[in-house]
Amino acid sequence: MEISISLDPAVDNTENLEKYISECNQIRGVTFHVDIMRPSYVPRTAVTIPQYRYIMQHASHLADVHFMTDTADIDAILPEVLEHMPPRSVTFHIETIDSAAAKRYFEILRENDIYAGIAIDIDTAIESIDPELLFACDVFTVMSVKAGKSGQTFQPAALEKARTLRAKFPNTRIIMDGGINDKNIADVAAAGVSVAVIGSYLHRIASQTQRALSVAALADIARK
């Protein structure tokens, strides 16, 4: 299972973000997770366009982008995402867009060789999502906390969603995002998750060396 470092805990100002990226670039075998948030879905704005440009220009690792916005914001921001060193994948919250809009975005992304999919908030049931849309996804982002805020407690209900998706879509990448740490990462891996996003758990560690050791320890737990 891949470990992905969320940049969200460091986006309170650009100076902090730049420092965090520089330090995390030195950690081997990880990717970055970039949450783009707007008040159209969550109660905050995170990752400005200048910050996004900086991330994509200076990150040494592959990045997955996770939109926590509505269609109007996606339409405004997606061209910037495509222009500045496109990410590996982009997911959009199913709670804010309909199937037609999602499929339109998927087509645009795939024309740019970017994997496309949906993000599913903690309160959304898999059974409520259009099955045709699920089959159209290259990747799923499964929230294990309520979308929009770092530092929340992991909700085990997300594990059943991951197991359901893995059973139905054995070859589709599943990203789990929110509250993952050394106490629950083994359960996350056992549920069939492909990518575990680590946010506050890693960011609160002050030493770059200790961060690298913590990532290695998490990866080791996940393998067992």
DASUL-V863199 format. One line per field, one symbol per residue. ss: DSSP state (~ for helix, > for strand, _ for the rest). phi: phi as a letter, one per 30 degrees, with the letter a starting at -180 (. if undefined). psi: psi as a letter, one per 30 degrees, with the letter a starting at -180 (. if undefined). A space follows every 10 residues. Layout:
# DASUL-V863199
ss = ???
phi = ???
psi = ???
This chain:
# DASUL-V863199
ss = _>>>>>_~~~ ___~~~~~~~ ~~~~_____> >>>>>>>___ _____>__~~ ~~~~~~~~__ __>>>>>>__ ~~~~~~~~~~ ~~~_____>> >>>_____~~ ~~~~~~~~~~ ~___>>>>>> _____~~~__ ~~~~~~__>> >>>_______ ______~~~~ ~~~~~~~~__ __>>>>>___ ____~~~~~~ ____>>>>_~ ~~~____~~~ ~~~~~~~~~~ ~~~_
phi = .dcccddedc cdaddddddd deddedddib bcbccccbdd bcdacbiddd ddededdcdd cebccbdcac dddeedceed dddcheddbb bbdddcbcdd dedddedddd dchcdbaccb dddcdeddce eddeddddab ccdcbdekbd iddeceeddd ddddddddbd ccdcccbkid addbdddddd djddbcdcce edddddcddd dddddddddd dddd
psi = kkkkjkfefg gfleeeeeee eeefffklgl lkkjjjklff elhlkkjlee eeeeefffkf llkkkjkila eeeeeeeeee efeiiklelk kkkfffllee eeeeeeeeef fghkkkalkj lefkkeffkj eeeeffkfkk jjkglkkfkl glkkjfffee eeeeeeeeif gkkkkkjjgk affffeeeef fgkekkkkce eeefkekeee eeeeeeeeee eef.
